[in-house]
C-alpha cells in the first residue's frame, strides 16, 4: 500500500520549527497527556538527564506549544491556535512515517553541521 507523501507544508514546518527528534517526542508526550507533565516525567520517558529535558521543555514553551500549568506541577499541552493543525499533522506522519519524518529532521541538522564545518575549511584563495 503506497504511503501518502509528506506534505510540503509539513516539511517546511519541520525545517523551520523542529530542532530535533527529542523535541517531537516531548511534544507528543505533552499532546497525549491527560494533565500537566513535569520535567522529570519528560526526562524519564525520553531517557535523558533532567537538564536536557528542561531545555526541550523550554523550547516547547518558546514555540508556544506548551504552557505552565496554572495549578502548578508542570506544563500542559496548549498550542497556539495557528500551530494546532500543523502539530496534529506532524503527529499523524510521525506515527505512520517515522523514518521519513526523522530523515527530514536529521537532514536539517546535517546541513547545519556541514555549513558550520565548511566555515572552518581552509581555502586556497584565503
C-alpha positions in Angstrom: 0.0 0.0 0.0 1.6 3.3 -1.1 2.1 5.9 1.6 0.9 9.5 1.4 3.8 11.8 0.6 4.7 14.1 3.4 3.1 17.4 2.6 5.4 20.3 1.6 3.8 22.5 4.3 4.8 19.9 7.0 8.3 19.7 5.5 8.6 23.5 5.8 7.3 23.4 9.4 9.9 20.7 10.3 12.7 22.6 8.7 11.8 25.9 10.4 10.4 24.8 13.8 11.6 21.3 14.8 15.1 21.3 16.2 15.4 17.6 17.0 13.7 14.2 17.3 13.6 14.5 21.1 11.7 17.8 20.6 9.0 15.9 18.7 9.0 13.1 21.2 8.5 15.5 24.1 5.8 17.3 22.1 3.9 14.0 21.7 4.3 13.3 25.5 2.5 16.6 26.3 0.0 16.1 23.5 -1.1 12.7 24.8 -1.0 13.6 28.5 -4.3 14.0 30.3 -2.9 16.6 32.6 0.3 18.5 33.4 3.7 16.9 32.8 6.8 17.6 34.8 10.3 17.9 33.5 11.2 14.8 35.5 8.5 12.9 33.6 9.8 14.1 30.3 13.3 13.1 31.3 12.3 9.6 32.3 10.2 9.0 29.2 12.9 10.2 26.9 15.8 8.5 28.9 17.7 11.8 29.3 19.0 14.0 32.1 16.7 16.5 33.7 18.9 19.3 32.4 18.4 18.2 28.8 14.6 17.7 29.3 14.4 21.2 30.8 16.0 22.6 27.7 13.5 20.8 25.4 10.6 21.9 27.6 11.9 25.5 27.4 12.0 25.1 23.6 8.4 23.8 23.5 7.3 26.8 25.7 9.2 29.2 23.4 7.5 27.7 20.4 4.1 28.2 22.1 3.3 24.5 22.1 3.0 24.1 25.9 2.4 26.4 28.8 3.0 26.3 32.5 0.0 24.7 34.2 -1.8 27.3 36.2 -2.3 24.9 39.1 1.5 24.2 39.2 3.2 20.9 38.8 4.5 21.2 35.3 3.4 22.2 31.9 0.5 21.3 29.7 -0.2 21.0 26.0 -1.6 24.3 24.8 -0.5 25.0 21.3 -1.1 28.4 19.8 -4.2 28.2 17.6 -2.2 28.7 14.4 0.0 25.7 15.3 -2.6 23.2 16.4 -3.5 21.8 12.9 0.2 21.5 12.0 1.0 19.7 15.2 -1.8 17.2 14.5 -0.4 16.7 11.0 3.1 16.2 12.4 1.8 13.7 15.0 0.0 11.7 12.2 3.0 11.5 9.9 5.4 10.8 12.8 3.3 7.9 13.9 2.8 6.5 10.3 6.1 7.5 8.6 8.6 7.7 11.4 11.7 7.2 9.2 10.7 9.7 6.6 9.9 12.4 9.2 13.1 11.8 11.2 15.1 11.9 7.9 13.8 15.4 7.3 14.7 16.4 10.8 18.2 14.9 10.5 18.8 16.3 7.0 18.3 19.8 8.5 20.7 19.2 11.3 23.1 17.5 8.9 23.1 20.6 6.6 23.6 22.9 9.6 26.6 20.8 10.8 28.1 20.8 7.3 27.7 24.6 6.9 29.4 25.0 10.3 32.2 22.7 9.3 32.6 24.4 5.9 33.1 27.7 7.7 36.4 26.4 9.0 37.7 24.9 5.8 41.0 26.4 4.6 40.6 27.7 1.1 43.4 28.3 -1.4 42.2 31.8 -2.1 42.4 32.8 1.6 
